[in-house]
Amino acid sequence: MLAKSEWALLTRLTQWLEPFKACFGHRAQQLSLREYVHGLLSDSPRKSMQAMLARVTEPRSYQAFQHFITHAPWDAAVVWRRLLAVLPERRGVLLLDDTAFLKQGRHSVGVTRQYASARHHVTNCQVAVTAALWTRTRAWLVGAELYLPESWLTSAARTGARIPAARQFSEKWRLALLLVQRVRAAKLEIEAVVADAGYGNVVALRTALDRAGLFYVMGITSDTTVFDGVPSVRPGRSHRPPRGPGIVDTAECAVRTLAEALPPRAWRWVTWRNGRQDPWRAEFAAVRVVPFALWRLHRRLDPCWLLCERSREHPGGFRFYFSHLPATTPLARLARLAHQRWAIEQQYSDLKTELGLDHFEGRTFPGWQHHLVLGAIAYAFLQSERRRRAPVALTFPQIHALVQEIITGFFIVSRPKYLTWFDAGRRYLDDHPLRI
């Protein structure tokens, strides 16, 4: 029989799924919700639908299980909104990133040869843009959108993958901005937005965050050009294109050139820690600059922080970030915020290794959306268990193993004859002890 603590955990899992039942049309879908989440938490090394179905309690037919994911008309967006509404932690740093799901064939929705950031090269894959709320102790997956290359938006491709007509081509940064808007609509408090250069290089995204009143620390490439300080403008003259008669005595330069010219006193050592890892340490410098792109695009020449990081272990190795945090922000805060992105890489590892986020074998757009949001529900439950057991910092494998024990126990108690067999076996061993 299950121990008291195990029954308690099983009860909490049932309670966690309860608010989501209203997102599904009828009882069969609600049962499939439970089965799918149980399958994601199961010990199946492959989280395809057929493999998961073999591990859940009282499985129904494979066709019914598959229909729930690929064809049932429940709305993933509604489930995402419910998940954001029940998150127990409501404040943190919003991490924007994208991750690749490697694929062998070409038939899964969104698959093409494209750049996979984690592998740093072009390969055959799907790419998902994601948002995570990082509370400095836990990360919560709060949104995911599949990036659809234009080749997937033809009439024939839309029909085969069931991509709705309303879904038009969107660059990754636009998908990221959409996720930010959803998080804000859910009343989650965003301390700052952190992203790599794939997003930080986009002026439109930085401008949108600034207009929304959101602080950010976002990576940029070393060839990004800036004005050192606020450029002088002739009185009475309007802003014009570069090298026009508006700017005087100020020239633009690449951020790498600016960093290399900084005096030694501009650099300071900053120490930070990624989770429970050993402390990291690097040299940083921060200067107020105006991105040259603002001048070129006829925007207001508002200054921001240019954060420069250099490594003594790798001579010539620099990293650069733009930040719209206030001018009074200490250098150490800028540097530590810039390095919060490690959490989303750990999250991707957990989601893919433990919950099979990249194991989905369906080919349709609705099926992909369904799989992702159910994975986020399962992941949030595990994170809530971590939170409940604080200050004891359970690792992901530890909490996952605990849930495995409960799922196994639930499987046994749902079949009374198994308990009869186990009890008979125990009595036999009591009467006939093993001799070694």
Backbone hydrogen bonds in HBPLUS format (Angstrom, degrees):
<---DONOR---> <-ACCEPTOR-->    atom                        ^
c    i                          cat <-CA-CA->   ^        H-A-AA   ^      H-
h    n   atom  resd res      DA  || num        DHA   H-A  angle D-A-AA Bond
n    s   type  num  typ     dist DA aas  dist angle  dist       angle   num
A0006-GLU N   A0003-ALA O   3.08 MM   3  5.15 120.5  2.45  96.6 111.7     1
A0007-TRP N   A0003-ALA O   2.94 MM   4  6.30 157.1  2.00 156.5 162.7     2
A0008-ALA N   A0004-LYS O   3.00 MM   4  6.24 151.8  2.08 144.7 152.9     3
A0009-LEU N   A0005-SER O   3.03 MM   4  6.31 151.1  2.11 141.2 148.0     4
A0010-LEU N   A0006-GLU O   2.96 MM   4  6.21 160.4  2.00 149.0 154.5     5
A0011-THR N   A0007-TRP O   2.87 MM   4  6.08 151.3  1.95 146.2 154.4     6
A0012-ARG N   A0008-ALA O   2.95 MM   4  6.25 150.9  2.04 143.4 151.1     7
A0013-LEU N   A0009-LEU O   2.96 MM   4  6.28 151.1  2.05 148.9 156.5     8
A0014-THR N   A0010-LEU O   3.06 MM   4  6.34 159.3  2.11 146.6 151.8     9
A0015-GLN N   A0011-THR O   2.89 MM   4  6.13 156.6  1.94 148.7 155.6    10
A0016-TRP N   A0012-ARG O   2.80 MM   4  5.95 145.3  1.92 142.0 151.7    11
A0017-LEU N   A0013-LEU O   3.18 MM   4  6.46 148.9  2.29 145.6 152.0    12
A0018-GLU N   A0014-THR O   3.21 MM   4  6.35 128.1  2.49 137.2 150.6    13
A0018-GLU N   A0015-GLN O   3.25 MM   3  5.07 136.8  2.44  92.2 104.1    14
A0020-PHE N   A0017-LEU O   3.08 MM   3  5.56 143.1  2.23 113.4 124.0    15
A0021-LYS N   A0018-GLU O   3.18 MM   3  5.61 157.7  2.23 114.7 120.9    16
A0023-CYS N   A0020-PHE O   2.96 MM   3  5.51 158.3  2.00 116.0 123.1    17
A0024-PHE N   A0021-LYS O   3.09 MM   3  5.66 166.5  2.11 120.7 123.3    18
A0029-GLN N   A0026-HIS O   3.11 MM   3  5.66 126.4  2.41 111.4 123.2    19
A0030-GLN N   A0026-HIS O   3.21 MM   4  6.58 153.0  2.29 145.9 154.0    20
A0031-LEU N   A0027-ARG O   2.90 MM   4  6.19 152.2  1.97 153.6 160.3    21
A0032-SER N   A0028-ALA O   3.01 MM   4  6.25 150.7  2.10 138.9 147.4    22
A0033-LEU N   A0029-GLN O   2.84 MM   4  6.14 144.6  1.97 145.1 154.9    23
A0034-ARG N   A0030-GLN O   3.25 MM   4  6.57 160.1  2.29 144.1 146.9    24
A0035-GLU N   A0031-LEU O   2.94 MM   4  6.25 164.4  1.96 151.4 156.0    25
A0036-TYR N   A0032-SER O   2.82 MM   4  5.92 160.1  1.86 150.4 155.4    26
A0037-VAL N   A0033-LEU O   3.05 MM   4  6.25 168.9  2.06 155.6 158.3    27
A0038-HIS N   A0034-ARG O   2.91 MM   4  6.04 161.8  1.94 151.2 157.0    28
A0039-GLY N   A0035-GLU O   2.83 MM   4  6.00 150.1  1.92 142.2 151.2    29
A0040-LEU N   A0036-TYR O   2.91 MM   4  6.25 150.7  2.00 147.5 154.9    30
A0041-LEU N   A0037-VAL O   3.05 MM   4  6.31 143.1  2.20 143.4 153.4    31
A0041-LEU N   A0038-HIS O   3.15 MM   3  5.08 123.3  2.49  92.4 106.8    32
A0042-SER N   A0039-GLY O   3.11 MM   3  4.93 155.4  2.17  98.3 105.7    33
A0052-MET N   A0048-SER O   2.96 MM   4  6.15 161.5  1.99 158.1 163.6    34
A0053-LEU N   A0049-MET O   2.96 MM   4  6.02 158.4  2.01 146.7 152.7    35
A0055-ARG N   A0052-MET O   2.85 MM   3  5.33 157.3  1.90 115.0 122.7    36
A0065-PHE N   A0061-SER O   3.08 MM   4  6.39 159.6  2.13 150.7 156.6    37
A0066-GLN N   A0062-TYR O   2.83 MM   4  6.01 163.6  1.86 155.4 159.5    38
A0067-HIS N   A0063-GLN O   2.88 MM   4  5.99 155.3  1.94 143.2 150.6    39
A0068-PHE N   A0064-ALA O   3.15 MM   4  6.33 151.0  2.24 142.9 148.9    40
A0069-ILE N   A0066-GLN O   3.10 MM   3  5.41 127.3  2.39 103.7 116.2    41
A0070-THR N   A0066-GLN O   2.87 MM   4  6.03 179.0  1.87 168.5 168.8    42
A0071-HIS N   A0067-HIS O   2.93 MM   4  5.01 154.2  2.00 129.4 137.1    43
A0072-ALA N   A0067-HIS O   2.75 MM   5  5.79 145.2  1.87 166.5 160.1    44
A0078-VAL N   A0075-ASP O   3.17 MM   3  5.48 128.0  2.46 103.5 115.3    45
A0079-VAL N   A0075-ASP O   3.38 MM   4  6.81 154.3  2.45 145.8 152.5    46
A0080-TRP N   A0076-ALA O   2.90 MM   4  6.22 157.2  1.95 154.1 160.5    47
A0081-ARG N   A0077-ALA O   3.04 MM   4  6.30 157.8  2.09 144.7 150.1    48
A0082-ARG N   A0078-VAL O   3.06 MM   4  6.35 153.4  2.13 144.5 151.6    49
A0083-LEU N   A0079-VAL O   2.89 MM   4  6.18 157.8  1.93 151.5 157.8    50
A0084-LEU N   A0080-TRP O   2.93 MM   4  6.23 163.5  1.96 156.8 160.3    51
A0085-ALA N   A0081-ARG O   3.00 MM   4  6.16 141.9  2.15 138.6 149.4    52
A0085-ALA N   A0082-ARG O   3.11 MM   3  4.97 120.0  2.48  90.4 105.9    53
A0086-VAL N   A0082-ARG O   3.13 MM   4  6.40 136.7  2.32 146.3 156.3    54
A0086-VAL N   A0083-LEU O   3.20 MM   3  5.37 134.0  2.43  99.5 110.9    55
A0189-GLU N   A0090-ARG O   2.74 MM  99  6.05 161.2  1.77 172.2 168.7    56
A0092-GLY N   A0189-GLU O   3.09 MM  97  6.55 153.9  2.16 166.9 173.6    57
A0191-GLU N   A0092-GLY O   2.90 MM  99  5.59 170.3  1.90 141.7 144.9    58
A0093-VAL N   A0134-TRP O   2.85 MM  41  5.05 156.2  1.91 151.4 145.7    59
A0134-TRP N   A0093-VAL O   2.78 MM  41  5.05 177.7  1.78 154.4 155.2    60
A0094-LEU N   A0192-ALA O   2.91 MM  98  6.25 156.3  1.96 164.7 168.5    61
A0194-VAL N   A0094-LEU O   2.91 MM 100  6.22 163.9  1.94 161.5 164.2    62
A0095-LEU N   A0132-ALA O   2.79 MM  37  5.10 170.2  1.80 157.7 160.0    63
A0132-ALA N   A0095-LEU O   2.98 MM  37  5.10 149.4  2.08 138.1 147.7    64
A0096-LEU N   A0194-VAL O   3.00 MM  98  6.29 167.4  2.01 166.3 170.3    65
A0097-ASP N   A0130-THR O   3.20 MM  33  5.56 158.7  2.25 150.4 151.7    66
A0130-THR N   A0097-ASP O   2.84 MM  33  5.56 167.3  1.85 151.2 155.5    67
A0099-THR N   A0128-ALA O   2.91 MM  29  5.47 152.0  1.99 149.8 157.8    68
A0128-ALA N   A0099-THR O   2.92 MM  29  5.47 166.6  1.94 161.4 163.0    69
A0101-PHE N   A0126-GLN O   2.79 MM  25  5.00 158.4  1.84 138.3 144.5    70
A0126-GLN N   A0101-PHE O   2.93 MM  25  5.00 157.3  1.98 136.1 141.6    71
A0103-LYS N   A0124-ASN O   3.17 MM  21  5.89 171.9  2.18 136.0 136.3    72
A0111-VAL N   A0108-SER O   3.10 MM   3  5.75 161.3  2.14 143.8 144.2    73
A0109-VAL N   A0363-ARG O   3.25 MM 254  5.29 132.3  2.49 104.7 117.4    74
A0112-THR N   A0125-CYS O   3.26 MM  13  5.83 156.2  2.32 142.6 142.8    75
A0125-CYS N   A0112-THR O   3.08 MM  13  5.83 168.1  2.09 147.7 145.6    76
A0114-GLN N   A0123-THR O   2.90 MM   9  5.59 156.7  1.95 156.0 149.4    77
A0123-THR N   A0114-GLN O   2.93 MM   9  5.59 162.8  1.96 145.9 142.4    78
A0116-ALA N   A0121-HIS O   3.03 MM   5  5.83 171.0  2.03 144.1 145.5    79
A0119-ARG N   A0116-ALA O   3.06 MM   3  5.50 131.8  2.30 108.6 121.2    80
A0120-HIS N   A0116-ALA O   2.82 MM   4  5.87 125.1  2.13 148.9 165.6    81
A0147-TYR N   A0127-VAL O   2.89 MM  20  5.62 170.9  1.90 163.7 166.0    82
A0129-VAL N   A0145-GLU O   2.83 MM  16  5.26 162.5  1.86 165.0 161.1    83
A0145-GLU N   A0129-VAL O   2.84 MM  16  5.26 155.9  1.89 152.6 160.8    84
A0131-ALA N   A0143-GLY O   2.97 MM  12  5.08 152.6  2.05 139.7 137.2    85
A0142-VAL N   A0131-ALA O   2.94 MM  11  5.64 155.2  2.00 142.3 149.4    86
A0133-LEU N   A0140-TRP O   2.87 MM   7  5.13 156.9  1.92 148.7 151.1    87
A0140-TRP N   A0133-LEU O   2.92 MM   7  5.13 151.1  2.01 133.8 143.0    88
A0135-THR N   A0138-ARG O   2.90 MM   3  5.47 169.7  1.91 165.7 165.2    89
A0152-TRP N   A0149-PRO O   2.91 MM   3  5.67 162.5  1.94 123.2 128.9    90
A0153-LEU N   A0150-GLU O   3.01 MM   3  5.24 164.7  2.03 114.7 117.2    91
A0158-ARG N   A0154-THR O   2.93 MM   4  6.03 162.1  1.96 154.4 159.5    92
A0159-THR N   A0155-SER O   3.11 MM   4  6.28 159.7  2.15 145.6 150.6    93
A0160-GLY N   A0156-ALA O   3.10 MM   4  6.34 168.7  2.12 152.7 155.1    94
A0161-ALA N   A0157-ALA O   3.02 MM   4  6.09 160.5  2.06 151.5 156.4    95
A0162-ARG N   A0158-ARG O   2.75 MM   4  5.42 110.9  2.23 139.2 153.7    96
A0163-ILE N   A0158-ARG O   2.96 MM   5  4.67 152.9  2.04 128.5 136.1    97
A0162-ARG N   A0159-THR O   3.41 MM   3  5.07 152.2  2.50  93.2 101.0    98
A0365-PHE N   A0161-ALA O   2.82 MM 204  5.72 169.1  1.83 159.8 156.7    99
A0167-ARG N   A0164-PRO O   3.06 MM   3  5.58 155.0  2.12 112.1 119.5   100
A0174-ARG N   A0171-GLU O   3.06 MM   3  5.33 125.6  2.36 102.1 115.9   101
A0175-LEU N   A0171-GLU O   3.15 MM   4  6.57 153.8  2.22 151.9 159.3   102
A0176-ALA N   A0172-LYS O   2.91 MM   4  6.21 154.4  1.98 149.3 156.8   103
A0177-LEU N   A0173-TRP O   2.93 MM   4  6.17 152.6  2.01 142.2 149.1   104
A0178-LEU N   A0174-ARG O   2.96 MM   4  6.21 150.0  2.05 143.1 151.2   105
A0179-LEU N   A0175-LEU O   3.06 MM   4  6.39 151.2  2.15 146.0 153.0   106
A0180-VAL N   A0176-ALA O   3.02 MM   4  6.38 150.6  2.11 145.7 154.0   107
A0181-GLN N   A0177-LEU O   3.00 MM   4  6.30 157.8  2.05 149.1 154.4   108
A0182-ARG N   A0178-LEU O   3.07 MM   4  6.38 151.2  2.15 145.3 152.9   109
A0183-VAL N   A0179-LEU O   3.00 MM   4  6.25 156.7  2.06 149.0 154.9   110
A0184-ARG N   A0180-VAL O   3.00 MM   4  6.29 159.9  2.04 152.8 157.9   111
A0185-ALA N   A0181-GLN O   2.95 MM   4  6.14 152.7  2.02 143.0 150.9   112
A0186-ALA N   A0182-ARG O   3.09 MM   4  6.32 134.9  2.30 139.2 150.2   113
A0186-ALA N   A0183-VAL O   3.17 MM   3  5.15 131.7  2.41  93.9 106.7   114
A0188-LEU N   A0183-VAL O   3.39 MM   5  5.94 166.2  2.41 161.1 157.6   115
A0187-LYS N   A0184-ARG O   2.97 MM   3  5.18 159.9  2.01 111.3 115.0   116
A0193-VAL N   A0215-PHE O   2.85 MM  22  6.24 146.4  1.96 131.8 141.3   117
A0217-VAL N   A0193-VAL O   2.87 MM  24  6.31 152.6  1.95 161.1 165.9   118
A0219-GLY N   A0195-ALA O   2.94 MM  24  6.31 161.7  1.97 141.9 145.4   119
A0199-TYR N   A0196-ASP O   3.08 MM   3  5.86 157.6  2.13 120.4 126.1   120
A0200-GLY N   A0196-ASP O   2.91 MM   4  6.02 166.7  1.93 147.1 151.1   121
A0201-ASN N   A0197-ALA O   3.05 MM   4  5.43 153.2  2.12 132.6 134.5   122
A0202-VAL N   A0199-TYR O   3.13 MM   3  5.59 160.1  2.17 113.2 119.4   123
A0206-ARG N   A0202-VAL O   3.20 MM   4  6.54 167.7  2.22 155.6 158.4   124
A0207-THR N   A0203-VAL O   2.84 MM   4  6.01 160.7  1.87 155.4 161.4   125
A0208-ALA N   A0204-ALA O   2.97 MM   4  6.10 154.1  2.04 140.4 147.2   126
A0209-LEU N   A0205-LEU O   3.01 MM   4  6.27 159.3  2.06 152.8 157.6   127
A0210-ASP N   A0206-ARG O   2.96 MM   4  6.16 156.7  2.01 146.6 153.4   128
A0211-ARG N   A0207-THR O   2.90 MM   4  6.14 161.8  1.93 152.8 157.1   129
A0212-ALA N   A0208-ALA O   3.02 MM   4  6.17 139.3  2.19 138.4 149.2   130
A0214-LEU N   A0209-LEU O   2.92 MM   5  5.24 165.2  1.94 161.5 156.5   131
A0213-GLY N   A0210-ASP O   2.99 MM   3  5.15 157.3  2.04 106.2 112.8   132
A0218-MET N   A0322-PHE O   2.93 MM 104  5.47 162.8  1.96 159.9 163.6   133
A0322-PHE N   A0218-MET O   2.87 MM 104  5.47 157.4  1.92 159.3 159.3   134
A0220-ILE N   A0320-PHE O   2.94 MM 100  5.56 152.0  2.02 136.4 134.5   135
A0224-THR N   A0221-THR O   3.17 MM   3  5.73 166.9  2.19 119.6 121.7   136
A0256-ARG N   A0222-SER O   3.34 MM  34  5.23 152.7  2.42 152.3 144.8   137
A0255-VAL N   A0224-THR O   2.85 MM  31  5.88 145.6  1.97 164.1 171.6   138
A0292-PHE N   A0225-THR O   3.04 MM  67  5.52 163.8  2.06 127.3 129.6   139
A0226-VAL N   A0253-CYS O   2.85 MM  27  5.62 157.9  1.90 153.8 155.7   140
A0253-CYS N   A0226-VAL O   2.93 MM  27  5.62 150.7  2.02 150.9 159.5   141
A0227-PHE N   A0290-VAL O   2.81 MM  63  5.11 158.9  1.86 146.6 153.8   142
A0290-VAL N   A0227-PHE O   3.05 MM  63  5.11 153.4  2.12 139.6 147.3   143
A0229-GLY N   A0288-ARG O   3.04 MM  59  5.47 129.6  2.31 131.5 141.9   144
A0248-VAL N   A0232-SER O   3.18 MM  16  5.63 157.4  2.23 132.8 137.7   145
A0234-ARG N   A0246-GLY O   2.98 MM  12  5.66 161.5  2.02 159.8 165.3   146
A0237-ARG N   A0234-ARG O   3.22 MM   3  5.62 162.2  2.25 135.4 134.0   147
A0244-GLY N   A0241-PRO O   3.05 MM   3  5.60 139.4  2.22 142.0 142.6   148
A0257-THR N   A0254-ALA O   3.05 MM   3  5.26 116.1  2.47 101.1 116.0   149
A0258-LEU N   A0254-ALA O   3.04 MM   4  6.41 157.5  2.09 153.4 160.1   150
A0259-ALA N   A0255-VAL O   2.88 MM   4  6.08 160.6  1.92 148.8 153.9   151
A0260-GLU N   A0256-ARG O   2.96 MM   4  6.17 159.9  2.00 152.1 156.7   152
A0261-ALA N   A0257-THR O   3.24 MM   4  6.39 132.8  2.48 137.2 148.4   153
A0261-ALA N   A0258-LEU O   3.14 MM   3  5.25 135.9  2.35  98.0 110.2   154
A0262-LEU N   A0259-ALA O   3.21 MM   3  5.34 159.8  2.25 105.0 111.1   155
A0266-ALA N   A0263-PRO O   2.97 MM   3  5.61 160.9  2.01 121.2 127.3   156
A0267-TRP N   A0264-PRO O   3.19 MM   3  5.78 163.5  2.22 116.6 121.3   157
A0268-ARG N   A0284-PHE O   2.82 MM  16  5.40 156.3  1.87 149.8 157.3   158
A0284-PHE N   A0268-ARG O   2.78 MM  16  5.40 160.5  1.82 151.4 156.1   159
A0270-VAL N   A0282-ALA O   2.92 MM  12  5.75 161.7  1.95 166.5 171.0   160
A0282-ALA N   A0270-VAL O   3.16 MM  12  5.75 156.2  2.22 152.1 158.5   161
A0272-TRP N   A0280-TRP O   2.96 MM   8  5.33 155.2  2.02 138.1 145.6   162
A0280-TRP N   A0272-TRP O   2.66 MM   8  5.33 171.2  1.67 169.9 172.9   163
A0277-GLN N   A0274-ASN O   3.07 MM   3  5.55 162.4  2.10 135.3 137.1   164
A0310-ARG N   A0283-GLU O   3.04 MM  27  5.57 160.3  2.08 148.8 154.1   165
A0285-ALA N   A0308-CYS O   2.94 MM  23  5.16 147.3  2.05 141.9 148.2   166
A0308-CYS N   A0285-ALA O   2.76 MM  23  5.16 173.4  1.76 168.1 169.1   167
A0287-VAL N   A0306-LEU O   3.10 MM  19  5.38 156.7  2.15 141.8 147.3   168
A0306-LEU N   A0287-VAL O   2.81 MM  19  5.38 156.3  1.87 160.9 169.1   169
A0289-VAL N   A0304-CYS O   2.92 MM  15  5.62 165.3  1.94 162.7 167.0   170
A0304-CYS N   A0289-VAL O   2.79 MM  15  5.62 154.6  1.85 160.4 169.3   171
A0294-LEU N   A0291-PRO O   3.06 MM   3  5.76 149.4  2.15 116.7 123.9   172
A0295-TRP N   A0292-PHE O   3.03 MM   3  5.42 124.0  2.35 107.9 120.8   173
A0296-ARG N   A0292-PHE O   3.10 MM   4  6.46 162.9  2.13 153.4 158.6   174
A0297-LEU N   A0293-ALA O   2.91 MM   4  5.98 146.7  2.02 144.1 151.9   175
A0299-ARG N   A0294-LEU O   2.72 MM   5  4.81 165.3  1.74 159.5 156.7   176
A0298-HIS N   A0295-TRP O   3.17 MM   3  5.12 164.8  2.20 105.8 108.5   177
A0305-TRP N   A0323-SER O   2.81 MM  18  4.97 163.3  1.84 164.4 160.7   178
A0323-SER N   A0305-TRP O   3.00 MM  18  4.97 144.0  2.14 137.8 141.0   179
A0307-LEU N   A0321-TYR O   2.87 MM  14  5.01 161.6  1.90 145.3 150.4   180
A0321-TYR N   A0307-LEU O   2.94 MM  14  5.01 142.1  2.08 143.7 151.4   181
A0309-GLU N   A0319-ARG O   2.86 MM  10  5.03 154.5  1.93 156.6 156.2   182
A0319-ARG N   A0309-GLU O   2.85 MM  10  5.03 143.6  1.98 141.0 147.3   183
A0311-SER N   A0317-GLY O   3.15 MM   6  5.64 148.4  2.25 153.6 159.5   184
A0317-GLY N   A0314-HIS O   2.84 MM   3  5.38 147.9  1.94 147.5 148.0   185
A0329-THR N   A0326-PRO O   3.02 MM   3  5.50 166.2  2.04 120.9 122.7   186
A0334-LEU N   A0330-PRO O   3.31 MM   4  6.71 160.9  2.35 152.3 157.0   187
A0335-ALA N   A0331-LEU O   2.98 MM   4  6.25 166.1  2.00 159.2 162.7   188
A0336-ARG N   A0332-ALA O   2.95 MM   4  6.09 163.0  1.98 149.7 154.1   189
A0337-LEU N   A0333-ARG O   2.97 MM   4  6.05 157.1  2.03 148.4 154.5   190
A0338-ALA N   A0334-LEU O   3.04 MM   4  6.23 157.6  2.10 147.9 154.0   191
A0339-HIS N   A0336-ARG O   3.26 MM   3  5.26 134.6  2.48  93.9 105.6   192
A0340-GLN N   A0337-LEU O   3.08 MM   3  5.36 160.6  2.12 119.6 117.8   193
A0343-ALA N   A0340-GLN O   3.19 MM   3  6.18 161.7  2.23 127.9 130.0   194
A0344-ILE N   A0341-ARG O   3.12 MM   3  5.73 137.9  2.31 114.8 123.6   195
A0345-GLU N   A0342-TRP O   3.16 MM   3  5.35 124.5  2.49  99.0 112.9   196
A0346-GLN N   A0342-TRP O   3.17 MM   4  6.56 154.2  2.24 150.6 157.5   197
A0347-GLN N   A0343-ALA O   2.94 MM   4  6.18 149.0  2.04 140.4 149.6   198
A0348-TYR N   A0344-ILE O   2.92 MM   4  6.15 158.3  1.96 146.7 151.1   199
A0349-SER N   A0345-GLU O   3.12 MM   4  6.37 155.7  2.18 142.7 149.1   200
A0350-ASP N   A0346-GLN O   2.99 MM   4  6.31 159.3  2.04 150.7 155.6   201
A0351-LEU N   A0347-GLN O   2.86 MM   4  6.05 173.5  1.86 160.9 162.6   202
A0352-LYS N   A0348-TYR O   2.93 MM   4  5.96 157.8  1.98 148.3 153.9   203
A0353-THR N   A0349-SER O   2.86 MM   4  5.73 162.1  1.89 147.0 153.1   204
A0354-GLU N   A0350-ASP O   2.87 MM   4  5.41 153.2  1.95 138.5 147.5   205
A0357-LEU N   A0351-LEU O   2.95 MM   6  5.47 160.2  1.99 129.5 133.7   206
A0359-HIS N   A0356-GLY O   3.02 MM   3  4.99 168.0  2.04 111.9 113.4   207
A0368-TRP N   A0364-THR O   3.12 MM   4  6.37 155.4  2.19 144.1 150.2   208
A0369-GLN N   A0365-PHE O   3.09 MM   4  6.35 164.5  2.11 154.4 158.2   209
A0370-HIS N   A0366-PRO O   2.90 MM   4  6.11 158.9  1.94 152.3 158.0   210
A0371-HIS N   A0367-GLY O   2.97 MM   4  6.18 165.8  1.99 152.3 155.6   211
A0372-LEU N   A0368-TRP O   3.05 MM   4  6.25 162.2  2.08 152.4 156.8   212
A0373-VAL N   A0369-GLN O   3.16 MM   4  6.36 167.6  2.17 153.5 155.7   213
A0374-LEU N   A0370-HIS O   3.13 MM   4  6.28 159.6  2.18 151.8 157.4   214
A0375-GLY N   A0371-HIS O   2.99 MM   4  6.14 149.5  2.09 144.8 153.6   215
A0376-ALA N   A0372-LEU O   2.98 MM   4  6.27 146.8  2.09 143.6 152.8   216
A0377-ILE N   A0373-VAL O   3.03 MM   4  6.34 145.7  2.15 140.5 149.2   217
A0378-ALA N   A0374-LEU O   3.06 MM   4  6.36 163.9  2.09 149.8 152.7   218
A0379-TYR N   A0375-GLY O   2.93 MM   4  6.10 159.9  1.97 147.3 153.3   219
A0380-ALA N   A0376-ALA O   2.88 MM   4  5.99 155.1  1.94 143.9 150.6   220
A0381-PHE N   A0377-ILE O   3.05 MM   4  6.34 148.8  2.16 146.1 154.1   221
A0382-LEU N   A0378-ALA O   3.21 MM   4  6.57 160.3  2.25 148.3 152.5   222
A0383-GLN N   A0379-TYR O   2.94 MM   4  6.26 155.7  2.00 149.2 156.6   223
A0384-SER N   A0380-ALA O   2.83 MM   4  6.02 148.1  1.93 144.0 152.8   224
A0385-GLU N   A0381-PHE O   3.01 MM   4  6.34 144.6  2.14 146.0 155.3   225
A0386-ARG N   A0382-LEU O   3.03 MM   4  6.39 149.6  2.13 143.9 152.2   226
A0387-ARG N   A0383-GLN O   2.92 MM   4  6.20 159.0  1.97 148.0 153.6   227
A0388-ARG N   A0384-SER O   2.93 MM   4  6.10 152.5  2.00 141.3 148.7   228
A0389-ARG N   A0385-GLU O   3.18 MM   4  6.34 142.9  2.32 141.0 149.2   229
A0389-ARG N   A0386-ARG O   3.19 MM   3  5.33 128.3  2.47  96.9 109.8   230
A0390-ALA N   A0387-ARG O   3.21 MM   3  5.33 165.4  2.23 106.6 110.4   231
A0392-VAL N   A0389-ARG O   2.95 MM   3  5.71 132.1  2.18 138.6 136.0   232
A0399-ILE N   A0395-THR O   3.13 MM   4  6.47 167.8  2.14 162.2 163.3   233
A0400-HIS N   A0396-PHE O   2.89 MM   4  5.94 155.5  1.95 153.0 161.1   234
A0401-ALA N   A0397-PRO O   2.86 MM   4  5.93 152.5  1.94 141.4 148.2   235
A0402-LEU N   A0398-GLN O   3.03 MM   4  6.31 149.0  2.13 143.6 152.1   236
A0403-VAL N   A0399-ILE O   3.06 MM   4  6.34 159.3  2.10 147.2 151.6   237
A0404-GLN N   A0400-HIS O   2.96 MM   4  6.21 150.0  2.05 143.6 152.7   238
A0405-GLU N   A0401-ALA O   3.09 MM   4  6.38 149.0  2.19 144.0 150.5   239
A0406-ILE N   A0402-LEU O   3.26 MM   4  6.64 150.8  2.35 143.7 151.1   240
A0406-ILE N   A0403-VAL O   3.06 MM   3  5.07 116.3  2.48  94.8 110.3   241
A0407-ILE N   A0403-VAL O   2.86 MM   4  6.16 163.8  1.89 159.0 163.3   242
A0408-THR N   A0404-GLN O   2.93 MM   4  6.12 158.8  1.98 148.8 154.4   243
A0409-GLY N   A0405-GLU O   2.95 MM   4  6.19 156.1  2.01 141.1 148.0   244
A0410-PHE N   A0406-ILE O   2.75 MM   4  6.02 155.5  1.80 153.6 160.7   245
A0411-PHE N   A0407-ILE O   2.98 MM   4  6.19 147.2  2.09 141.4 150.0   246
A0412-ILE N   A0408-THR O   3.07 MM   4  6.43 148.6  2.17 145.3 153.4   247
A0413-VAL N   A0409-GLY O   2.94 MM   4  6.23 172.3  1.95 160.6 161.0   248
A0414-SER N   A0410-PHE O   3.13 MM   4  6.09 134.3  2.35 136.9 147.1   249
A0415-ARG N   A0412-ILE O   2.97 MM   3  5.47 161.5  2.00 115.2 120.8   250
A0418-TYR N   A0415-ARG O   2.90 MM   3  5.66 142.0  2.04 124.0 133.3   251
A0419-LEU N   A0416-PRO O   3.07 MM   3  5.27 118.7  2.46 100.3 114.6   252
A0420-THR N   A0416-PRO O   3.16 MM   4  6.56 152.2  2.24 148.9 156.7   253
A0421-TRP N   A0417-LYS O   2.97 MM   4  6.29 156.8  2.03 148.3 153.8   254
A0422-PHE N   A0418-TYR O   2.91 MM   4  6.20 164.6  1.93 154.2 158.1   255
A0423-ASP N   A0419-LEU O   2.89 MM   4  6.05 157.4  1.94 147.4 153.6   256
A0424-ALA N   A0420-THR O   2.95 MM   4  6.14 159.1  2.00 148.1 153.8   257
A0425-GLY N   A0421-TRP O   2.86 MM   4  6.12 156.4  1.91 150.1 157.3   258
A0426-ARG N   A0422-PHE O   2.88 MM   4  6.13 153.5  1.95 146.5 153.5   259
A0427-ARG N   A0423-ASP O   3.02 MM   4  6.30 161.2  2.06 150.6 154.6   260
A0428-TYR N   A0424-ALA O   2.98 MM   4  6.20 154.7  2.04 147.0 154.1   261
A0429-LEU N   A0425-GLY O   3.01 MM   4  6.26 160.0  2.05 149.7 154.5   262
A0430-ASP N   A0426-ARG O   2.97 MM   4  6.24 142.9  2.11 143.1 154.0   263
A0431-ASP N   A0427-ARG O   3.04 MM   4  6.31 148.4  2.15 144.6 152.2   264
A0432-HIS N   A0428-TYR O   2.77 MM   4  5.92 135.6  1.97 145.3 159.2   265
